[in-house]
């Protein structure tokens, strides 16, 4: 059995505000990471799941970006208030949150 | 098709040298990350694969740690000189490098 049943990566890349690409750090990724870590601990999930910050996931226009393995589900425009739904639906009940998925073909 | 055929995470967590747990940053993770990124670019792999730094993967005693998705293969005690083998064998030819795998059951 794999060590982590679910592994959540939250892009925390930071760019200068003058950079047109934007970045996930400017779109609340630190709060999203904190909320994942806090709630997963409260819910007793951390023995089999983990949330980590990551370097740039190259999906800047969709930030803040959250990526869930092993399924490689890509979520875009994620806000801190979406975290509970991702945890309850996807991590616990194995049902990815369709409304938050990035819709572009290459991300499906 | 998933966006990334292979996704390599390199733990870059840093702890104070007085911390007995050690950390991957003190075991060369920055050089490992650089080498993955550089070689994957040179080899034309970056359109379908990616290497990223990550926060602490909670395998500190095995550092430097490299984790490859979607298979969730855990490599431990990785050195910069091991990167080419991981790329050629695992990323390109889909054969994980057995000698570098962390052997503990929970990582298999």
Backbone of each chain as ProteinMPNN parsed JSONL, in Angstrom:
{"seq_chain_A": "XXXXXXXXXXXXXXXXXXXXXXXXXXXXXXXXXXXXXXXXXXXXXXXXXXXXXXXXXXXXXXXXXXXXXXXXXXXXXXXXXXXXXXXXXXXXXXXXXXXXXXXXXXXX", "coords_chain_A": {"N_chain_A": [[0.85, -1.196, 0.0], [0.486, 2.222, -0.784], [2.263, 4.892, 0.766], [0.981, 7.419, 1.182], [-2.42, 7.854, 0.914], [-3.746, 9.939, -0.189], [-2.346, 12.853, -1.579], [-1.833, 16.155, -1.306], [-0.965, 18.902, -3.165], [-0.061, 22.247, -2.924], [0.382, 24.994, -4.798], [2.842, 27.352, -4.189], [4.164, 29.345, -5.402], [5.847, 32.458, -5.85], [5.705, 35.561, -7.468], [6.964, 38.697, -8.691], [4.8, 41.51, -8.315], [4.605, 42.956, -10.696], [4.786, 41.156, -12.693], [3.141, 39.755, -15.371], [2.128, 37.2, -15.474], [1.15, 36.555, -13.027], [0.708, 34.852, -9.835], [0.434, 32.047, -7.595], [0.888, 32.55, -4.915], [0.055, 35.156, -4.57], [-2.576, 34.802, -4.623], [-3.59, 33.719, -2.365], [-2.423, 31.261, -1.554], [-0.957, 30.521, 0.725], [-2.746, 30.666, 2.865], [-4.533, 28.736, 2.045], [-2.949, 26.421, 2.121], [-2.396, 26.362, 4.905], [-4.963, 25.906, 5.869], [-5.634, 23.414, 4.768], [-3.659, 21.821, 6.063], [-4.288, 22.231, 8.778], [-7.018, 21.392, 9.049], [-6.862, 18.739, 8.109], [-5.338, 17.623, 10.06], [-6.956, 17.997, 12.336], [-9.059, 16.338, 11.612], [-7.944, 13.888, 11.768], [-6.544, 12.753, 9.631], [-3.926, 12.669, 8.93], [-2.241, 10.521, 9.159], [-2.377, 9.046, 6.914], [-2.574, 10.717, 4.805], [-1.398, 13.726, 3.184], [-0.602, 17.223, 3.068], [1.191, 19.506, 1.136], [3.222, 22.337, 0.437], [4.268, 23.443, -2.812], [6.697, 24.048, -5.431], [6.408, 26.107, -8.408], [3.661, 25.107, -10.321], [3.139, 25.514, -12.887], [0.726, 26.512, -13.868], [-0.223, 29.006, -13.794], [-2.143, 30.902, -14.583], [-4.424, 29.866, -13.609], [-4.443, 30.062, -10.921], [-5.382, 30.315, -7.396], [-3.681, 27.214, -7.392], [-4.356, 23.799, -6.819], [-3.278, 20.529, -6.491], [-4.05, 17.141, -6.62], [-2.814, 14.025, -5.777], [-3.102, 10.39, -5.73], [-4.496, 10.64, -8.13], [-4.009, 12.766, -9.767], [-5.596, 15.163, -9.961], [-6.545, 18.337, -10.978], [-7.125, 21.402, -9.489], [-8.451, 24.658, -9.871], [-8.384, 28.247, -9.309], [-8.811, 28.218, -6.595], [-10.08, 28.89, -3.377], [-9.632, 29.706, 0.12], [-11.972, 29.028, 1.389], [-12.888, 26.892, -0.054], [-11.569, 24.659, 0.726], [-12.544, 22.89, 2.715], [-14.549, 21.501, 1.355], [-13.1, 20.133, -0.596], [-11.606, 18.455, 1.032], [-13.627, 16.951, 2.388], [-15.182, 15.851, 0.276], [-13.391, 14.919, -1.779], [-10.914, 13.955, -0.575], [-11.785, 12.409, 1.646], [-14.156, 11.074, 0.772], [-13.569, 10.317, -1.75], [-14.525, 11.556, -4.042], [-13.894, 13.666, -6.479], [-14.07, 17.265, -6.653], [-16.064, 18.541, -8.85], [-16.786, 21.149, -9.716], [-14.61, 22.716, -9.176], [-12.541, 21.843, -10.688], [-9.922, 22.342, -13.084], [-10.772, 23.186, -16.319], [-9.594, 22.98, -18.819], [-8.443, 20.921, -21.524], [-5.857, 19.668, -21.309], [-5.5, 19.444, -18.634], [-7.236, 17.617, -17.678]], "CA_chain_A": [[0.0, 0.0, 0.0], [1.273, 3.449, -0.849], [2.339, 5.592, 2.043], [-0.101, 8.414, 1.257], [-3.604, 7.57, 0.079], [-3.951, 11.193, -0.917], [-1.278, 13.818, -1.368], [-2.328, 17.433, -1.822], [0.089, 19.89, -3.403], [-0.572, 23.598, -3.068], [1.439, 25.819, -5.388], [3.111, 28.556, -3.393], [5.129, 30.175, -6.123], [5.686, 33.907, -5.704], [6.327, 36.419, -8.478], [6.815, 40.131, -8.486], [3.468, 41.964, -8.758], [4.651, 43.493, -12.059], [4.804, 40.035, -13.642], [1.77, 39.556, -15.876], [1.655, 35.826, -15.283], [0.558, 36.363, -11.709], [1.264, 33.726, -9.08], [-0.487, 31.481, -6.607], [1.108, 33.181, -3.61], [-0.755, 36.379, -4.524], [-3.996, 34.411, -4.635], [-3.98, 33.091, -1.099], [-1.996, 29.869, -1.393], [-0.484, 30.25, 2.095], [-3.938, 30.402, 3.69], [-5.078, 27.446, 1.596], [-2.068, 25.4, 2.702], [-2.643, 26.313, 6.349], [-6.274, 25.322, 6.131], [-5.504, 21.972, 4.515], [-2.879, 21.178, 7.118], [-5.019, 22.31, 10.038], [-8.221, 20.545, 9.034], [-6.484, 17.326, 7.963], [-4.883, 17.197, 11.39], [-8.152, 17.92, 13.19], [-9.905, 15.218, 11.186], [-7.22, 12.626, 11.96], [-6.218, 12.181, 8.324], [-2.529, 12.863, 8.56], [-1.458, 9.272, 9.162], [-2.466, 8.428, 5.597], [-2.665, 11.761, 3.787], [-0.516, 14.849, 3.484], [-0.663, 18.435, 2.253], [2.503, 20.155, 1.045], [3.464, 23.397, -0.54], [5.155, 23.029, -3.904], [7.138, 25.073, -6.359], [5.458, 26.482, -9.465], [3.064, 23.971, -11.036], [2.997, 25.934, -14.285], [-0.688, 26.692, -14.213], [-0.322, 30.285, -13.093], [-3.37, 31.626, -14.908], [-5.537, 29.219, -12.911], [-4.17, 30.11, -9.491], [-4.474, 29.399, -6.73], [-3.78, 25.864, -7.918], [-4.217, 22.669, -5.895], [-3.132, 19.298, -7.264], [-4.22, 15.99, -5.725], [-2.358, 12.704, -6.216], [-2.511, 9.812, -6.94], [-5.346, 10.78, -9.324], [-3.604, 13.962, -10.511], [-6.732, 16.054, -10.205], [-6.122, 19.736, -10.931], [-8.132, 22.392, -9.109], [-8.029, 26.032, -10.128], [-9.104, 29.36, -8.685], [-9.212, 27.712, -5.284], [-10.084, 29.827, -2.249], [-9.551, 29.015, 1.416], [-13.305, 28.493, 1.747], [-13.153, 25.658, -0.815], [-10.736, 23.567, 1.238], [-13.358, 21.888, 3.431], [-15.249, 20.662, 0.374], [-12.114, 19.225, -1.207], [-11.277, 17.43, 2.037], [-14.763, 16.05, 2.649], [-15.637, 15.144, -0.914], [-12.338, 14.22, -2.515], [-9.964, 13.188, 0.243], [-12.455, 11.413, 2.501], [-15.146, 10.246, 0.054], [-13.018, 9.931, -3.047], [-15.279, 12.17, -5.14], [-13.319, 14.974, -6.814], [-15.024, 18.378, -6.688], [-16.118, 18.883, -10.279], [-16.893, 22.588, -9.978], [-13.319, 23.383, -8.98], [-11.531, 21.299, -11.605], [-9.526, 23.133, -14.247], [-11.537, 22.558, -17.402], [-8.819, 22.815, -20.052], [-8.204, 19.513, -21.84], [-4.586, 19.097, -20.847], [-5.517, 19.267, -17.184], [-8.268, 16.64, -17.292]], "C_chain_A": [[0.884, 1.243, 0.0], [1.234, 4.177, 0.495], [1.227, 6.621, 2.216], [-1.246, 8.0, 0.334], [-3.951, 8.783, -0.772], [-2.809, 12.137, -0.576], [-1.671, 15.112, -2.078], [-1.152, 18.395, -1.972], [-0.543, 21.252, -3.648], [0.572, 24.466, -3.592], [1.623, 27.08, -4.559], [4.086, 29.487, -4.092], [4.786, 31.664, -6.0], [6.409, 34.63, -6.822], [6.131, 37.88, -8.111], [5.444, 40.579, -9.015], [3.461, 42.515, -10.182], [4.619, 42.393, -13.117], [3.379, 39.686, -14.071], [1.229, 38.149, -15.661], [0.912, 35.632, -13.964], [1.222, 35.207, -10.986], [0.27, 33.28, -8.024], [-0.325, 32.132, -5.232], [0.248, 34.432, -3.463], [-2.242, 36.068, -4.463], [-4.34, 33.539, -3.441], [-3.477, 31.688, -0.849], [-1.533, 29.551, 0.031], [-1.661, 29.932, 3.018], [-4.556, 29.05, 3.331], [-4.26, 26.296, 2.191], [-2.331, 25.242, 4.194], [-3.956, 25.606, 6.66], [-6.263, 23.821, 5.861], [-4.79, 21.297, 5.679], [-3.67, 21.128, 8.432], [-6.2, 21.356, 10.089], [-7.871, 19.066, 8.909], [-5.982, 16.776, 9.294], [-6.087, 17.014, 12.334], [-8.99, 16.683, 12.886], [-9.193, 13.871, 11.284], [-6.81, 11.956, 10.666], [-4.72, 12.077, 8.061], [-1.678, 11.598, 8.638], [-1.457, 8.613, 7.786], [-2.573, 9.431, 4.451], [-1.741, 12.905, 4.174], [-0.815, 16.02, 2.556], [0.703, 19.095, 2.296], [2.444, 21.348, 0.106], [4.355, 22.835, -1.637], [5.661, 24.26, -4.644], [6.099, 25.24, -7.462], [4.97, 25.279, -10.261], [2.731, 24.332, -12.482], [1.535, 25.975, -14.733], [-1.123, 28.048, -13.654], [-1.648, 31.002, -13.356], [-4.589, 31.052, -14.201], [-5.408, 29.32, -11.385], [-5.323, 30.652, -8.663], [-4.77, 27.956, -7.138], [-3.511, 24.829, -6.825], [-4.227, 21.399, -6.739], [-3.209, 18.116, -6.299], [-3.749, 14.713, -6.412], [-2.942, 11.652, -5.29], [-3.317, 10.036, -8.218], [-4.854, 11.874, -10.274], [-4.836, 14.767, -10.94], [-6.264, 17.486, -9.983], [-7.3, 20.643, -10.573], [-7.58, 23.789, -9.342], [-8.923, 27.039, -9.443], [-9.626, 28.964, -7.305], [-9.091, 28.82, -4.235], [-10.031, 29.022, -0.945], [-10.894, 28.386, 1.779], [-13.691, 27.248, 0.945], [-12.473, 24.429, -0.198], [-11.571, 22.475, 1.909], [-14.06, 20.952, 2.462], [-14.286, 19.673, -0.29], [-11.769, 18.102, -0.224], [-12.422, 16.431, 2.185], [-15.107, 15.202, 1.425], [-14.528, 14.297, -1.538], [-11.473, 13.349, -1.603], [-10.667, 12.085, 1.033], [-13.362, 10.493, 1.689], [-14.766, 9.932, -1.386], [-13.82, 10.449, -4.245], [-14.7, 13.544, -5.431], [-14.411, 16.037, -6.953], [-15.059, 18.944, -8.103], [-16.074, 20.389, -10.519], [-15.55, 23.315, -9.85], [-12.24, 22.88, -9.932], [-11.188, 22.306, -12.694], [-10.085, 22.42, -15.476], [-10.748, 22.343, -18.696], [-8.442, 21.352, -20.264], [-6.935, 18.94, -21.22], [-4.548, 18.871, -19.338], [-6.458, 18.144, -16.748], [-7.665, 15.289, -16.918]], "O_chain_A": [[1.898, 1.303, 0.696], [0.268, 4.067, 1.25], [0.6, 6.689, 3.273], [-1.059, 7.821, -0.869], [-4.388, 8.662, -1.917], [-2.364, 12.209, 0.57], [-1.819, 15.145, -3.3], [-0.434, 18.664, -1.009], [-1.445, 21.392, -4.474], [1.59, 24.648, -2.925], [0.659, 27.788, -4.266], [4.748, 30.31, -3.458], [3.624, 32.067, -6.041], [7.577, 34.356, -7.099], [5.251, 38.237, -7.328], [4.984, 40.083, -10.043], [2.408, 42.54, -10.818], [4.443, 42.672, -14.303], [2.527, 39.365, -13.243], [0.017, 37.934, -15.665], [0.15, 34.68, -13.798], [2.199, 34.644, -11.48], [-0.614, 34.032, -7.616], [-1.29, 32.249, -4.477], [-0.231, 34.738, -2.371], [-3.066, 36.963, -4.275], [-5.261, 32.724, -3.495], [-4.039, 30.978, -0.015], [-1.702, 28.423, 0.493], [-1.575, 29.032, 3.854], [-5.037, 28.32, 4.198], [-4.817, 25.324, 2.699], [-2.474, 24.125, 4.691], [-4.043, 24.811, 7.595], [-6.82, 23.044, 6.638], [-5.28, 20.304, 6.217], [-3.706, 20.099, 9.106], [-6.365, 20.604, 11.05], [-8.516, 18.226, 9.536], [-6.182, 15.603, 9.607], [-6.203, 16.005, 13.029], [-9.556, 16.063, 13.786], [-9.759, 12.837, 10.931], [-6.732, 10.729, 10.599], [-4.298, 11.466, 7.079], [-0.518, 11.606, 8.226], [-0.643, 7.73, 7.515], [-2.652, 9.051, 3.282], [-1.349, 13.041, 5.334], [-1.227, 15.835, 1.411], [1.304, 19.229, 3.362], [1.711, 21.355, -0.883], [5.099, 21.878, -1.423], [5.126, 25.359, -4.501], [5.049, 24.598, -7.448], [5.772, 24.523, -10.809], [2.117, 23.546, -13.204], [1.179, 25.531, -15.825], [-2.222, 28.208, -13.123], [-2.206, 31.633, -12.458], [-5.656, 31.665, -14.19], [-6.194, 28.718, -10.654], [-6.164, 31.382, -9.188], [-5.923, 27.532, -7.221], [-2.583, 24.959, -6.027], [-5.091, 21.222, -7.598], [-2.516, 18.092, -5.282], [-4.224, 14.364, -7.493], [-3.259, 11.976, -4.146], [-2.86, 9.655, -9.295], [-5.236, 11.904, -11.444], [-5.066, 15.007, -12.125], [-5.673, 17.814, -8.954], [-8.326, 20.653, -11.253], [-6.417, 24.076, -9.058], [-10.051, 26.742, -9.051], [-10.733, 29.33, -6.91], [-8.123, 29.58, -4.219], [-10.341, 27.831, -0.914], [-10.939, 27.328, 2.407], [-14.709, 26.619, 1.234], [-12.777, 23.294, -0.568], [-11.335, 21.286, 1.699], [-14.158, 19.751, 2.712], [-14.633, 18.513, -0.514], [-11.657, 16.94, -0.613], [-12.215, 15.22, 2.116], [-15.298, 13.991, 1.529], [-14.71, 13.106, -1.792], [-11.323, 12.15, -1.838], [-10.188, 10.952, 1.079], [-13.35, 9.278, 1.884], [-15.55, 9.353, -2.138], [-13.795, 9.856, -5.323], [-14.985, 14.497, -4.705], [-15.542, 15.729, -7.329], [-14.192, 19.724, -8.497], [-15.392, 20.849, -11.434], [-15.391, 24.419, -10.372], [-11.142, 23.436, -9.975], [-12.057, 23.035, -13.171], [-9.899, 21.216, -15.653], [-11.191, 21.6, -19.573], [-8.156, 20.632, -19.308], [-6.953, 17.84, -20.667], [-3.662, 18.183, -18.83], [-6.471, 17.765, -15.577], [-8.396, 14.362, -16.572]]}, "seq_chain_B": "XXXXXXXXXXXXXXXXXXXXXXXXXXXXXXXXXXXXXXXXXXXXXXXXXXXXXXXXXXXXXXXXXXXXXXXXXXXXXXXXXXXXXXXXXXXXXXXXXXXXXXXXXXXX", "coords_chain_B": {"N_chain_B": [[-5.91, 12.102, -20.806], [-3.43, 12.432, -18.336], [-1.978, 15.507, -17.271], [0.779, 15.621, -16.501], [3.003, 13.076, -17.178], [4.946, 12.077, -15.592], [5.792, 13.182, -12.354], [8.028, 14.746, -10.403], [8.923, 15.126, -7.11], [10.942, 16.971, -4.996], [12.083, 17.029, -1.834], [12.597, 19.946, -0.023], [12.89, 20.803, 2.488], [14.056, 22.736, 5.236], [15.885, 22.642, 8.228], [17.055, 23.809, 11.409], [20.521, 23.313, 12.081], [20.9, 22.198, 14.615], [18.793, 20.577, 15.044], [17.811, 17.33, 15.606], [16.484, 15.719, 13.808], [17.41, 16.254, 11.313], [17.489, 17.317, 7.831], [16.314, 17.578, 4.436], [17.327, 19.681, 2.96], [19.867, 20.073, 3.971], [21.135, 17.978, 2.92], [21.669, 18.237, 0.284], [19.454, 18.842, -1.39], [18.802, 21.058, -2.986], [20.693, 21.056, -5.064], [20.023, 18.646, -6.225], [17.426, 19.146, -7.12], [17.987, 21.2, -8.992], [19.481, 19.745, -10.832], [17.656, 17.828, -11.763], [15.772, 19.561, -12.987], [17.351, 20.85, -14.918], [18.408, 18.743, -16.552], [16.056, 17.464, -17.4], [14.995, 19.412, -18.97], [16.981, 19.693, -20.943], [16.733, 17.194, -22.121], [14.337, 17.36, -23.317], [11.958, 16.768, -21.974], [10.138, 18.257, -20.634], [7.63, 18.979, -21.518], [5.867, 17.072, -20.819], [6.508, 16.181, -18.345], [7.492, 17.021, -14.971], [9.581, 18.612, -12.534], [9.563, 19.479, -9.159], [10.233, 21.436, -6.254], [9.331, 20.6, -2.892], [7.485, 21.019, 0.198], [8.173, 19.669, 3.498], [8.405, 16.183, 3.357], [8.133, 14.379, 5.297], [9.954, 12.323, 5.784], [12.37, 12.437, 6.912], [14.633, 11.145, 7.967], [15.525, 9.71, 5.87], [16.588, 11.379, 4.03], [18.506, 12.851, 1.29], [15.213, 13.169, 0.014], [13.285, 11.944, -2.678], [10.35, 11.932, -4.514], [8.264, 10.224, -6.705], [5.521, 10.684, -8.765], [3.009, 9.382, -11.068], [3.213, 6.979, -9.652], [3.941, 7.033, -7.012], [6.582, 6.468, -5.978], [9.134, 6.148, -3.664], [12.232, 7.552, -3.1], [15.298, 7.36, -1.33], [18.08, 8.861, 0.443], [19.222, 10.161, -1.709], [21.55, 11.346, -4.08], [23.074, 14.026, -5.978], [24.359, 12.847, -8.086], [22.821, 10.65, -8.631], [20.685, 11.412, -10.084], [20.606, 11.33, -12.909], [20.302, 8.605, -13.438], [17.782, 8.074, -12.344], [16.212, 9.635, -14.027], [16.74, 8.49, -16.598], [16.135, 5.751, -16.245], [13.7, 5.546, -14.709], [11.948, 7.792, -15.324], [12.061, 8.006, -18.161], [12.174, 5.327, -19.121], [10.412, 4.021, -17.527], [11.124, 2.31, -15.471], [11.484, 1.97, -12.213], [14.191, 2.852, -9.998], [15.549, 0.461, -8.317], [17.614, 0.212, -6.364], [17.68, 2.626, -5.08], [15.318, 2.982, -3.802], [13.355, 3.643, -0.883], [13.348, 1.343, 1.681], [11.656, 0.649, 3.751], [8.538, -0.741, 4.857], [6.192, 0.926, 4.861], [6.685, 2.729, 2.925], [6.644, 1.473, 0.534]], "CA_chain_B": [[-4.518, 11.857, -20.393], [-2.992, 13.355, -17.293], [-1.068, 16.553, -17.753], [2.169, 15.176, -16.314], [3.196, 11.62, -17.146], [5.741, 11.87, -14.374], [5.955, 14.402, -11.566], [9.083, 14.468, -9.426], [8.96, 16.067, -5.988], [12.193, 16.926, -4.245], [11.877, 17.707, -0.552], [13.611, 20.989, 0.197], [12.691, 21.333, 3.834], [15.269, 23.158, 5.94], [15.803, 22.757, 9.686], [18.268, 24.274, 12.066], [21.49, 22.215, 12.23], [20.823, 21.588, 15.947], [17.633, 19.681, 15.083], [18.299, 15.962, 15.398], [15.806, 15.049, 12.692], [18.057, 16.54, 10.047], [16.575, 17.831, 6.809], [16.774, 17.31, 3.072], [18.11, 20.818, 2.457], [21.258, 19.879, 4.394], [21.657, 16.798, 2.212], [21.86, 18.51, -1.143], [18.224, 18.823, -2.193], [18.795, 22.137, -3.985], [21.46, 20.588, -6.222], [19.237, 17.579, -6.854], [16.345, 19.825, -7.86], [18.588, 21.864, -10.16], [19.901, 18.757, -11.823], [16.428, 17.314, -12.394], [15.189, 20.579, -13.873], [18.254, 21.088, -16.036], [18.481, 17.587, -17.452], [14.743, 17.219, -18.007], [14.863, 20.41, -20.043], [17.911, 19.298, -22.013], [16.253, 15.968, -22.758], [13.049, 17.622, -23.971], [10.903, 16.048, -21.254], [9.332, 19.137, -19.78], [6.254, 19.164, -22.002], [5.014, 16.019, -20.255], [6.985, 15.824, -17.006], [7.917, 18.2, -14.216], [10.232, 18.451, -11.235], [9.26, 20.597, -8.254], [10.542, 21.357, -4.838], [8.143, 20.485, -2.043], [7.675, 21.113, 1.633], [8.65, 18.444, 4.164], [7.67, 14.965, 3.003], [8.048, 13.57, 6.515], [10.793, 11.129, 5.667], [13.61, 13.189, 7.132], [15.77, 10.26, 8.219], [15.929, 9.109, 4.593], [16.959, 12.459, 3.112], [17.52, 13.653, 0.568], [14.105, 12.354, -0.45], [12.683, 12.251, -3.979], [9.093, 11.195, -4.639], [7.813, 10.283, -8.097], [4.134, 10.35, -9.084], [1.834, 8.894, -10.339], [3.408, 5.684, -8.98], [4.347, 7.251, -5.624], [7.822, 5.759, -5.658], [9.935, 6.92, -2.715], [13.679, 7.346, -3.131], [15.969, 7.943, -0.181], [19.535, 9.044, 0.404], [19.526, 10.49, -3.098], [22.625, 12.313, -4.331], [22.947, 14.649, -7.303], [24.855, 11.919, -9.126], [21.815, 9.618, -8.902], [19.559, 11.993, -10.824], [20.582, 10.853, -14.301], [19.756, 7.242, -13.468], [16.328, 8.156, -12.114], [15.601, 10.168, -15.26], [16.828, 7.535, -17.714], [15.485, 4.485, -15.954], [12.32, 5.657, -14.233], [11.1, 8.748, -16.052], [12.008, 7.72, -19.597], [11.897, 3.91, -19.429], [9.369, 3.524, -16.627], [11.64, 1.293, -14.555], [12.006, 2.593, -10.997], [15.554, 2.468, -9.635], [15.353, -0.333, -7.091], [18.653, 0.417, -5.356], [17.479, 3.9, -4.39], [14.022, 3.012, -3.121], [13.311, 3.478, 0.566], [12.965, -0.066, 1.829], [10.663, 0.431, 4.807], [7.247, -1.185, 4.311], [5.184, 1.968, 4.634], [7.054, 3.532, 1.75], [6.634, 0.663, -0.693]], "C_chain_B": [[-4.109, 12.886, -19.341], [-1.981, 14.353, -17.847], [0.395, 16.152, -17.64], [2.228, 13.645, -16.28], [4.005, 11.215, -15.927], [5.883, 13.219, -13.679], [6.901, 14.077, -10.414], [9.059, 15.549, -8.347], [10.247, 15.874, -5.21], [11.984, 17.724, -2.957], [12.987, 18.732, -0.339], [13.495, 21.58, 1.597], [14.025, 21.622, 4.524], [15.003, 23.253, 7.442], [17.12, 23.277, 10.224], [19.219, 23.083, 12.262], [21.421, 21.522, 13.587], [19.667, 20.584, 16.044], [18.062, 18.263, 14.702], [17.651, 15.251, 14.211], [16.536, 15.228, 11.365], [17.06, 17.107, 9.058], [17.182, 17.589, 5.434], [17.623, 18.457, 2.515], [19.591, 20.657, 2.803], [21.918, 18.713, 3.669], [21.62, 16.988, 0.704], [20.611, 18.605, -1.992], [18.202, 19.919, -3.259], [19.558, 21.721, -5.248], [20.703, 19.504, -6.981], [18.114, 18.181, -7.693], [16.885, 20.481, -9.128], [18.943, 20.862, -11.253], [18.683, 18.131, -12.518], [15.895, 18.327, -13.406], [16.053, 20.765, -15.125], [18.266, 19.947, -17.041], [17.141, 17.295, -18.129], [14.485, 18.219, -19.132], [15.742, 20.03, -21.234], [17.385, 18.115, -22.817], [14.871, 16.14, -23.398], [11.873, 16.94, -23.294], [9.865, 16.959, -20.624], [7.927, 19.412, -20.304], [5.302, 18.132, -21.39], [5.434, 15.57, -18.861], [7.42, 17.101, -16.298], [8.633, 17.782, -12.942], [9.931, 19.693, -10.406], [9.858, 20.369, -6.881], [9.233, 21.19, -4.074], [8.51, 20.793, -0.607], [8.024, 19.736, 2.187], [7.767, 17.237, 3.856], [7.643, 13.956, 4.151], [8.79, 12.238, 6.382], [12.239, 11.567, 5.929], [14.831, 12.276, 7.304], [16.287, 9.604, 6.947], [16.45, 10.144, 3.597], [18.301, 12.252, 2.44], [16.489, 12.744, -0.103], [13.559, 12.882, -1.769], [11.464, 11.34, -4.133], [8.592, 11.343, -6.07], [6.361, 9.818, -8.211], [4.013, 10.15, -10.58], [2.045, 7.609, -9.558], [3.63, 5.811, -7.475], [5.51, 6.337, -5.257], [8.68, 6.684, -4.802], [11.41, 6.549, -2.839], [14.316, 8.046, -1.928], [17.467, 8.003, -0.366], [20.007, 9.357, -1.021], [20.628, 11.549, -3.159], [22.44, 12.885, -5.739], [23.387, 13.685, -8.402], [23.891, 10.759, -9.409], [20.717, 10.114, -9.857], [19.465, 11.44, -12.244], [19.967, 9.452, -14.396], [18.242, 7.243, -13.253], [15.627, 8.653, -13.379], [15.58, 9.096, -16.348], [15.998, 6.28, -17.448], [13.996, 4.666, -15.64], [11.474, 6.576, -15.123], [10.958, 8.367, -17.525], [11.586, 6.271, -19.865], [10.956, 3.222, -18.444], [9.821, 2.371, -15.722], [12.212, 1.97, -13.321], [13.38, 2.036, -10.622], [15.518, 1.773, -8.276], [16.357, 0.008, -5.997], [18.452, 1.706, -4.552], [16.157, 3.983, -3.628], [14.192, 2.924, -1.615], [12.688, 2.113, 0.84], [11.899, -0.327, 2.894], [9.29, 0.141, 4.211], [6.303, -0.049, 3.971], [5.488, 2.838, 3.423], [6.89, 2.761, 0.441], [5.404, 0.934, -1.551]], "O_chain_B": [[-4.418, 14.071, -19.464], [-1.232, 14.056, -18.778], [1.164, 16.326, -18.585], [1.578, 13.007, -15.451], [3.783, 10.167, -15.321], [6.067, 14.253, -14.321], [6.602, 13.239, -9.563], [9.162, 16.739, -8.645], [10.594, 14.761, -4.817], [11.741, 18.931, -2.988], [14.17, 18.415, -0.461], [13.937, 22.699, 1.858], [14.984, 20.859, 4.41], [14.025, 23.864, 7.873], [18.159, 23.191, 9.57], [18.776, 21.977, 12.573], [21.842, 20.371, 13.707], [19.576, 19.831, 17.013], [18.602, 18.031, 13.62], [18.209, 14.294, 13.674], [16.323, 14.473, 10.417], [15.906, 17.353, 9.41], [18.393, 17.418, 5.288], [18.522, 18.237, 1.704], [20.463, 21.053, 2.03], [23.123, 18.496, 3.795], [21.548, 16.022, -0.055], [20.694, 18.461, -3.211], [17.634, 19.718, -4.332], [19.12, 22.0, -6.364], [20.734, 19.447, -8.21], [17.886, 17.773, -8.831], [16.309, 20.334, -10.206], [18.729, 21.11, -12.44], [18.696, 17.933, -13.733], [15.605, 17.976, -14.55], [15.543, 20.827, -16.244], [18.146, 20.171, -18.246], [17.104, 16.921, -19.301], [13.831, 17.896, -20.124], [15.298, 20.045, -22.382], [17.567, 18.042, -24.032], [14.309, 15.193, -23.949], [10.901, 16.572, -23.954], [8.835, 16.494, -20.138], [7.115, 20.017, -19.604], [4.083, 18.298, -21.437], [4.806, 14.695, -18.264], [7.683, 18.124, -16.931], [8.336, 16.744, -12.351], [10.034, 20.818, -10.894], [9.969, 19.235, -6.416], [8.167, 21.585, -4.547], [9.684, 20.825, -0.239], [8.154, 18.765, 1.441], [6.554, 17.263, 4.063], [7.185, 12.825, 3.989], [8.313, 11.187, 6.81], [13.18, 11.129, 5.267], [15.925, 12.598, 6.841], [17.365, 9.01, 6.946], [16.721, 9.812, 2.443], [19.152, 11.542, 2.974], [16.82, 11.716, -0.693], [13.391, 14.087, -1.958], [11.545, 10.132, -3.909], [8.504, 12.455, -6.589], [6.017, 8.707, -7.807], [4.832, 10.689, -11.325], [1.132, 7.177, -8.855], [3.523, 4.827, -6.743], [5.415, 5.531, -4.331], [8.924, 7.838, -5.156], [11.785, 5.385, -2.702], [13.935, 9.156, -1.557], [18.047, 7.309, -1.201], [21.05, 8.879, -1.467], [20.632, 12.513, -2.393], [21.746, 12.307, -6.575], [22.852, 13.706, -9.51], [24.122, 9.974, -10.328], [19.924, 9.323, -10.367], [18.377, 11.12, -12.722], [19.209, 9.157, -15.32], [17.514, 6.498, -13.909], [14.571, 8.142, -13.751], [14.538, 8.825, -16.946], [15.259, 5.811, -18.313], [13.144, 4.011, -16.24], [10.415, 6.179, -15.61], [9.856, 8.401, -18.073], [10.745, 6.015, -20.727], [10.731, 2.014, -18.514], [9.008, 1.565, -15.27], [13.323, 2.498, -13.374], [13.684, 0.877, -10.903], [15.463, 2.419, -7.23], [15.99, 0.086, -4.824], [19.003, 1.849, -3.46], [15.912, 4.944, -2.899], [15.069, 2.213, -1.124], [11.636, 1.776, 0.298], [11.306, -1.405, 2.929], [8.922, 0.709, 3.182], [5.679, -0.055, 2.91], [4.633, 3.592, 2.959], [6.989, 3.342, -0.64], [5.248, 0.333, -2.614]]}, "name": "protein", "num_of_chains": 2, "seq": "XXXXXXXXXXXXXXXXXXXXXXXXXXXXXXXXXXXXXXXXXXXXXXXXXXXXXXXXXXXXXXXXXXXXXXXXXXXXXXXXXXXXXXXXXXXXXXXXXXXXXXXXXXXXXXXXXXXXXXXXXXXXXXXXXXXXXXXXXXXXXXXXXXXXXXXXXXXXXXXXXXXXXXXXXXXXXXXXXXXXXXXXXXXXXXXXXXXXXXXXXXXXXXXXXXXXXXXX"}
